[in-house]
């Protein structure tokens, strides 16, 4: 009975403290410095040992209000930091025996740490029970008509797409995407979506835009590069070609930059720091770099033979090039050498060469079925559309593969909870400035969005 009373008392105290925390958070519309100036604060007592005991609650999502119990925390928040998985929580205040903090976004499940002191004299204390983080995720349809292919521009509610093939963003949140097209009959297009309106910038024709496969911005974002898998110039060649558009012309005038001279170029990646241009040739299996001074193409490496249909993307820091080998069902990664400005040392990252299937897991234990164009977030996670498995996969920097959205090996159309959402042969993903992951849902003819928090 006494134990029950003790637990009831503790629960009541938690509720009271959380109520006070709500008031405190509201009051923190003022600056934290203003709060500190309104009350006497003190650092932890150096003659005493800081101890931790428990915290409340032990689960929740972004903005969850935390109470961290212990002793000798001090009341000066300059001496206190709270973190989980390397992400810092906002510290609202401390009464010396309880720290009040706000859970950061995308923290994930992990151990909460309290850092006490001023650098370099900081002690770190880890609570023994993991905080169970709950992500707020949702899949929505942004534009397009489910199952209806078309070329209609206009407001999002009225737009029609024709097998969306690739997607990327500029820093202002303008979305650029490609409708798949092969040849000169204007069935493919470069299109833009912004502020609720979709417009077509250019359709494929007899000019240098005939079989667009991918697009990428340079670091300054004043130039948009496009790769054609084939280009029939006066019926004399069938060469891949890198073209470009400029912001100055509104991205409606296309000019060829370099002929790949190796047919079936399918992958394009621009280094996010240097602007170096890399592309591939499916026929000979090599990745190439375009050398601007000499206007020649330099071989980087060949991936395990010829006939490799690739997609490529750099990590945000430019140190790693991820290579999705679509027709061999696996993903490689290679290093960018900052001194030579070359890409080198490709190694198998996840999946198995020429072994299709569906399996989560670590590294080469995972299985894919035609992985498409990926995107890397600020934490180094790689997101890839697993086209043949009709889902979106997440791959951590350590190579742990899981399903991020969709139901593996089940096609269809459904918005809502990512774990039950459905896609139909998703082709590419791109990260927007607001943190959303956009998906070109190819056979549904839709642009979808997966939003976390």
C-alpha positions as CSV (number, residue, x, y, z in Angstrom):
1,X,0.0,0.0,0.0
2,X,2.8,2.4,0.9
3,X,4.5,1.6,-2.5
4,X,1.2,2.4,-4.3
5,X,0.9,5.7,-2.4
6,X,4.5,6.5,-3.2
7,X,3.9,5.8,-6.9
8,X,0.7,7.9,-6.8
9,X,2.6,10.7,-5.2
10,X,5.4,10.5,-7.8
11,X,2.9,10.5,-10.6
12,X,1.1,13.5,-9.1
13,X,4.5,15.3,-8.8
14,X,5.2,14.6,-12.5
15,X,1.9,16.0,-13.5
16,X,2.4,19.1,-11.4
17,X,5.9,19.6,-12.7
18,X,4.7,19.1,-16.3
19,X,2.0,21.7,-15.7
20,X,4.7,24.1,-14.5
21,X,6.8,23.3,-17.5
22,X,3.9,24.2,-19.8
23,X,3.7,27.6,-18.0
24,X,7.5,27.9,-18.2
25,X,7.6,27.1,-22.0
26,X,4.8,29.7,-22.6
27,X,6.8,32.3,-20.6
28,X,9.9,31.5,-22.6
29,X,8.4,33.6,-25.3
30,X,10.8,36.0,-23.6
31,X,14.5,35.4,-24.2
32,X,16.2,32.8,-21.9
33,X,18.6,35.5,-20.8
34,X,15.6,37.6,-19.6
35,X,14.4,34.7,-17.5
36,X,17.8,34.2,-15.9
37,X,18.0,37.9,-15.1
38,X,14.7,37.6,-13.2
39,X,15.9,35.0,-10.8
40,X,19.0,34.1,-8.9
41,X,20.9,31.3,-10.7
42,X,24.0,29.4,-9.6
43,X,26.3,26.7,-11.1
44,X,26.5,23.2,-9.6
45,X,28.4,23.0,-6.3
46,X,31.9,21.9,-7.1
47,X,32.2,20.4,-3.7
48,X,29.4,18.0,-4.3
49,X,28.9,15.1,-6.8
50,X,26.2,15.5,-9.5
51,X,23.9,12.5,-9.7
52,X,21.0,11.4,-11.9
53,X,18.0,9.2,-11.0
54,X,15.2,9.1,-13.6
55,X,13.2,11.2,-16.1
56,X,9.7,11.6,-17.3
57,X,8.1,10.8,-19.7
58,X,10.1,8.0,-21.3
59,X,8.5,8.3,-24.7
60,X,7.2,10.9,-27.2
61,X,8.0,12.8,-30.3
62,X,9.3,16.2,-31.3
63,X,8.6,19.0,-28.7
64,X,7.9,16.5,-25.9
65,X,8.4,18.2,-22.5
66,X,11.0,16.4,-20.3
67,X,11.7,16.5,-16.6
68,X,15.1,15.0,-15.8
69,X,15.6,14.2,-12.1
70,X,18.9,14.2,-10.1
71,X,20.9,16.4,-7.8
72,X,23.5,19.2,-8.0
73,X,22.5,20.3,-11.5
74,X,22.7,23.9,-10.5
75,X,20.2,26.5,-11.7
76,X,22.4,28.2,-14.3
77,X,21.4,26.8,-17.7
78,X,24.8,27.9,-19.1
79,X,26.3,24.9,-17.2
80,X,23.6,22.4,-18.5
81,X,23.2,20.7,-21.9
82,X,20.8,17.8,-22.7
83,X,21.3,15.6,-25.7
84,X,20.0,12.4,-27.3
85,X,21.8,10.7,-30.2
86,X,24.0,13.8,-30.6
87,X,21.0,16.2,-31.0
88,X,20.6,18.9,-28.4
89,X,17.3,19.4,-26.5
90,X,16.3,22.9,-25.6
91,X,17.0,23.4,-21.9
92,X,14.2,25.6,-20.4
93,X,15.4,25.7,-16.8
94,X,16.6,23.9,-13.7
95,X,15.8,24.0,-10.0
96,X,18.9,22.1,-9.1
97,X,17.1,18.7,-8.7
98,X,15.1,18.7,-12.0
99,X,16.0,19.9,-15.4
100,X,13.2,21.0,-17.8
101,X,13.9,20.4,-21.5
102,X,12.2,20.1,-24.9
103,X,12.8,17.0,-27.1
104,X,14.4,18.0,-30.5
105,X,13.1,17.0,-33.9
106,X,14.1,13.6,-35.4
107,X,16.0,12.6,-32.3
108,X,15.2,8.9,-32.7
109,X,15.2,6.3,-29.9
110,X,18.2,6.5,-27.7
111,X,19.8,7.3,-24.3
112,X,19.4,10.8,-22.8
113,X,22.6,12.5,-21.7
114,X,23.1,15.4,-19.3
115,X,26.2,17.5,-19.7
116,X,27.2,19.5,-16.7
117,X,29.9,22.1,-16.6
118,X,31.7,24.6,-18.9
119,X,34.2,23.3,-21.5
120,X,36.7,21.9,-21.1
121,X,35.5,20.8,-17.6
122,X,32.3,19.0,-18.6
123,X,30.9,15.8,-17.0
124,X,28.5,13.7,-19.0
125,X,25.8,11.6,-17.2
126,X,23.7,9.0,-19.2
127,X,20.2,7.9,-18.0
128,X,20.1,4.1,-18.1
129,X,16.7,3.8,-19.8
130,X,16.3,4.7,-23.5
131,X,13.8,7.3,-24.5
132,X,11.4,5.8,-27.0
133,X,11.1,8.3,-29.8
134,X,7.9,8.4,-31.8
135,X,8.2,9.9,-35.3
136,X,5.3,11.8,-36.8
137,X,5.3,10.7,-40.4
138,X,2.8,10.9,-43.2
139,X,2.5,10.2,-46.9
140,X,0.5,12.6,-49.1
141,X,-0.1,13.2,-52.8
142,X,1.1,16.6,-53.9
143,X,-0.1,16.7,-57.5
144,X,-1.1,14.5,-60.4
145,X,-4.1,12.3,-61.1
146,X,-3.8,8.7,-59.9
147,X,-3.5,6.4,-62.8
148,X,-4.1,9.1,-65.4
149,X,-1.1,10.1,-67.6
150,X,-1.1,13.5,-69.2
151,X,0.7,16.8,-69.8
152,X,-1.7,19.3,-68.3
153,X,-0.2,22.2,-66.4
154,X,-1.8,24.6,-63.9
155,X,-2.9,24.3,-60.3
156,X,-1.9,21.3,-58.4
157,X,-5.4,19.9,-58.3
158,X,-5.7,19.9,-62.1
159,X,-2.2,18.8,-63.1
160,X,-1.4,15.6,-65.0
161,X,2.0,13.9,-65.2
162,X,3.4,11.3,-67.6
163,X,5.5,8.8,-65.7
164,X,7.5,11.2,-63.5
165,X,11.1,10.1,-63.7
166,X,13.3,12.4,-61.6
167,X,13.0,15.2,-59.0
168,X,15.2,17.8,-57.5
169,X,14.9,21.2,-55.6
170,X,16.6,24.5,-55.5
171,X,17.3,26.3,-52.3
172,X,14.2,28.4,-52.6
173,X,12.0,25.3,-52.6
174,X,11.2,25.3,-56.4
175,X,10.7,21.7,-57.5
176,X,12.0,20.6,-60.9
177,X,11.1,17.2,-62.3
178,X,11.2,15.2,-65.5
179,X,8.4,13.4,-67.3
180,X,9.9,10.3,-69.0
181,X,10.2,10.6,-72.8
182,X,12.2,8.7,-75.4
183,X,12.8,10.3,-78.8
184,X,11.7,13.5,-80.5
185,X,7.9,13.4,-80.2
186,X,7.6,15.8,-77.2
187,X,6.3,13.1,-74.7
188,X,9.1,13.9,-72.2
189,X,9.5,17.2,-70.5
190,X,11.3,19.4,-67.9
191,X,8.7,20.8,-65.6
192,X,8.6,23.0,-62.5
193,X,6.3,23.1,-59.5
194,X,6.2,26.1,-57.2
195,X,3.6,27.8,-55.0
196,X,0.8,25.5,-56.1
197,X,1.4,25.8,-59.9
198,X,3.1,23.4,-62.3
199,X,4.5,24.7,-65.6
200,X,6.3,22.9,-68.4
201,X,9.7,24.6,-69.2
202,X,10.7,22.5,-72.2
203,X,9.7,19.3,-74.0
204,X,11.9,16.9,-75.8
205,X,12.4,17.5,-79.5
206,X,14.9,17.2,-82.3
207,X,17.3,19.4,-80.4
208,X,19.7,18.4,-77.6
209,X,16.9,17.3,-75.3
210,X,15.7,14.0,-76.6
211,X,15.8,11.4,-73.8
212,X,16.2,13.2,-70.5
213,X,17.0,11.0,-67.5
214,X,18.2,13.2,-64.7
215,X,18.9,16.7,-63.6
216,X,21.2,18.4,-61.0
217,X,22.0,21.9,-59.8
218,X,25.5,23.3,-59.5
219,X,26.5,24.6,-56.0
220,X,25.6,28.2,-56.9
221,X,22.3,27.0,-58.2
222,X,22.4,29.3,-61.2
223,X,22.7,26.4,-63.6
224,X,20.7,23.3,-64.0
225,X,22.4,20.3,-65.7
226,X,20.5,17.6,-67.6
227,X,21.6,14.3,-68.9
228,X,20.2,12.7,-72.0
229,X,20.6,8.9,-72.3
230,X,20.6,9.2,-76.1
231,X,21.0,12.1,-78.6
232,X,20.6,11.6,-82.3
233,X,22.4,14.5,-83.9
234,X,21.5,14.7,-87.6
235,X,21.1,10.9,-87.5
236,X,24.9,10.5,-87.2
237,X,25.3,9.4,-83.6
238,X,23.4,8.1,-80.6
239,X,25.5,9.6,-77.8
240,X,24.6,10.6,-74.3
241,X,24.9,14.4,-73.7
242,X,25.2,16.7,-70.7
243,X,23.1,19.9,-71.3
244,X,22.5,22.9,-69.2
245,X,19.9,25.6,-68.5
246,X,20.6,28.9,-66.7
247,X,18.4,30.7,-64.1
248,X,19.0,33.9,-66.1
249,X,17.0,32.5,-69.0
250,X,14.3,31.0,-66.7
251,X,15.5,27.5,-67.4
252,X,13.8,27.4,-70.8
253,X,16.8,27.6,-73.1
254,X,18.9,24.4,-73.3
255,X,22.5,24.1,-74.6
256,X,24.7,21.0,-74.9
257,X,27.8,21.1,-72.8
258,X,29.5,17.8,-73.5
259,X,28.8,14.8,-75.7
260,X,29.4,11.7,-73.7
261,X,30.3,9.7,-76.8
262,X,29.4,6.6,-74.8
263,X,25.8,5.6,-75.4
264,X,23.1,5.1,-72.7
265,X,24.3,7.7,-70.2
266,X,21.9,7.3,-67.2
267,X,23.4,8.9,-64.2
268,X,24.5,12.5,-63.4
269,X,25.9,13.8,-60.1
270,X,27.3,17.3,-59.4
271,X,29.8,17.7,-56.6
272,X,28.0,20.0,-54.0
273,X,31.2,21.9,-53.2
274,X,33.3,22.0,-56.4
275,X,30.7,21.7,-59.0
276,X,32.6,18.9,-60.7
277,X,30.4,16.9,-63.2
278,X,30.2,13.1,-63.1
279,X,28.2,10.9,-65.4
280,X,28.2,7.3,-66.6
281,X,28.0,5.1,-69.7
282,X,25.8,2.1,-69.4
283,X,27.4,0.3,-72.3
284,X,31.0,0.3,-71.1
285,X,30.2,0.4,-67.4
286,X,32.5,3.4,-66.5
287,X,31.8,6.5,-64.4
288,X,33.3,9.6,-66.0
289,X,34.3,13.1,-64.9
290,X,33.9,16.0,-67.3
291,X,37.2,18.1,-67.3
292,X,36.2,21.7,-68.0
293,X,39.6,23.0,-69.1
294,X,40.2,20.4,-71.7
295,X,36.5,19.6,-72.4
296,X,37.3,15.9,-72.2
297,X,35.9,13.0,-70.2
298,X,38.1,11.3,-67.7
299,X,37.5,7.7,-66.7
300,X,37.0,7.2,-62.9
301,X,36.3,3.5,-62.5
302,X,34.2,0.6,-63.9
303,X,31.8,-1.2,-61.7
304,X,32.2,-4.9,-62.1
305,X,31.9,-5.0,-65.9
306,X,29.8,-3.5,-68.6
307,X,26.0,-2.9,-69.0
308,X,25.4,-1.1,-65.7
309,X,22.4,1.2,-65.5
310,X,23.3,3.7,-62.7
311,X,21.9,6.5,-60.7
312,X,24.3,8.6,-58.5
313,X,24.1,11.1,-55.7
314,X,26.7,12.8,-53.5
315,X,26.5,13.1,-49.7
316,X,25.9,16.8,-48.6
317,X,29.5,17.2,-47.6
318,X,30.7,15.8,-51.0
319,X,32.9,13.1,-49.5
320,X,30.9,10.1,-50.7
321,X,29.3,9.3,-54.0
322,X,26.5,6.8,-53.7
323,X,25.9,4.7,-56.9
324,X,22.6,2.9,-57.3
325,X,23.1,0.0,-59.8
326,X,19.5,-0.4,-61.0
327,X,19.8,-3.4,-63.2
328,X,22.1,-5.2,-60.8
329,X,20.0,-4.5,-57.7
330,X,22.7,-3.1,-55.4
331,X,24.3,0.1,-54.2
332,X,28.0,1.0,-54.1
333,X,29.7,3.9,-52.5
334,X,33.0,5.6,-53.5
335,X,35.3,8.3,-52.1
336,X,35.8,11.8,-53.5
337,X,39.5,12.7,-53.4
338,X,39.7,16.4,-52.5
339,X,43.3,16.6,-53.8
340,X,42.8,15.0,-57.2
341,X,39.1,15.9,-57.4
342,X,38.5,12.3,-58.6
343,X,36.1,9.6,-57.4
344,X,37.8,6.4,-56.4
345,X,37.7,3.2,-54.3
346,X,34.1,2.0,-55.1
347,X,32.9,-0.7,-52.7
348,X,29.7,-2.6,-52.4
349,X,27.6,-0.9,-49.7
350,X,24.3,-2.7,-49.6
351,X,22.6,-5.5,-51.5
352,X,24.2,-8.1,-53.6
353,X,25.4,-7.8,-57.2
354,X,22.8,-9.2,-59.7
355,X,20.7,-10.7,-56.9
356,X,17.2,-9.2,-56.8
357,X,14.8,-9.7,-53.9
358,X,13.4,-8.0,-50.8
359,X,15.0,-8.2,-47.4
360,X,16.0,-5.6,-44.8
361,X,19.2,-6.0,-42.9
362,X,22.8,-4.8,-42.7
363,X,25.0,-4.4,-45.7
364,X,25.0,-7.3,-48.2
365,X,22.3,-9.2,-46.3
366,X,19.7,-6.7,-47.7
367,X,18.1,-7.2,-51.0
368,X,16.6,-4.7,-53.6
369,X,14.8,-4.9,-56.8
370,X,15.8,-2.1,-59.2
371,X,16.9,0.7,-56.8
372,X,16.5,4.2,-58.3
373,X,17.7,7.7,-57.8
374,X,18.5,8.3,-54.1
375,X,18.9,11.3,-51.8
376,X,21.0,11.8,-48.7
377,X,19.9,13.8,-45.6
378,X,21.9,15.9,-43.2
379,X,22.5,12.9,-41.0
380,X,24.0,10.8,-43.7
381,X,21.0,8.6,-44.3
382,X,20.4,7.5,-47.9
383,X,16.8,7.2,-49.1
384,X,16.3,5.1,-52.2
385,X,13.1,4.2,-54.2
386,X,13.1,0.4,-54.5
387,X,11.2,0.4,-57.8
388,X,10.5,-3.3,-58.2
389,X,9.5,-3.7,-54.6
390,X,7.2,-0.6,-54.7
391,X,8.6,1.0,-51.6
392,X,11.1,3.6,-50.2
393,X,14.1,2.2,-48.3
394,X,16.2,4.0,-45.7
395,X,19.9,3.2,-45.4
396,X,21.9,4.5,-42.4
397,X,25.5,5.5,-42.8
398,X,26.4,2.1,-41.3
399,X,24.5,0.3,-44.0
400,X,21.4,-0.8,-42.1
401,X,18.5,-1.1,-44.5
402,X,14.8,-0.7,-43.6
403,X,11.5,0.2,-45.2
404,X,10.9,3.9,-44.8
405,X,7.5,4.0,-46.6
406,X,5.3,1.6,-48.5
407,X,4.8,-2.1,-48.2
408,X,7.5,-4.2,-49.7
409,X,6.5,-6.1,-52.9
410,X,3.0,-4.7,-52.9
411,X,2.0,-2.1,-55.5
412,X,-1.0,0.3,-55.3
413,X,-2.0,3.7,-54.2
414,X,-2.6,4.8,-50.6
415,X,-1.7,7.9,-48.6
416,X,-1.4,8.2,-44.8
417,X,0.8,6.2,-42.4
418,X,4.1,5.3,-44.2
419,X,3.9,1.8,-43.0
420,X,0.7,1.1,-44.9
421,X,1.1,3.5,-47.8
422,X,1.4,2.1,-51.3
423,X,3.4,3.1,-54.4
424,X,3.6,1.8,-57.9
425,X,7.2,1.6,-59.2
426,X,8.6,4.7,-57.6
427,X,11.5,6.0,-59.7
428,X,13.3,8.8,-57.8
429,X,13.3,10.7,-54.5
430,X,14.5,14.2,-53.7
431,X,14.8,16.1,-50.4
432,X,13.0,19.5,-50.1
433,X,14.3,22.4,-48.0
434,X,11.5,21.7,-45.5
435,X,12.8,18.2,-44.9
436,X,10.1,16.4,-46.9
437,X,11.1,13.5,-49.1
438,X,9.4,13.8,-52.5
439,X,8.8,10.6,-54.6
440,X,8.1,10.3,-58.3
441,X,5.5,7.6,-58.2
442,X,6.0,6.6,-61.8
443,X,3.2,4.2,-62.7
444,X,0.6,6.1,-60.6
445,X,1.7,9.3,-62.5
446,X,1.9,11.2,-59.2
447,X,4.2,13.3,-57.1
448,X,4.1,12.1,-53.5
449,X,5.6,13.5,-50.3
450,X,6.8,11.7,-47.2
451,X,7.0,14.2,-44.3
452,X,8.7,13.5,-41.0
453,X,7.6,15.9,-38.3
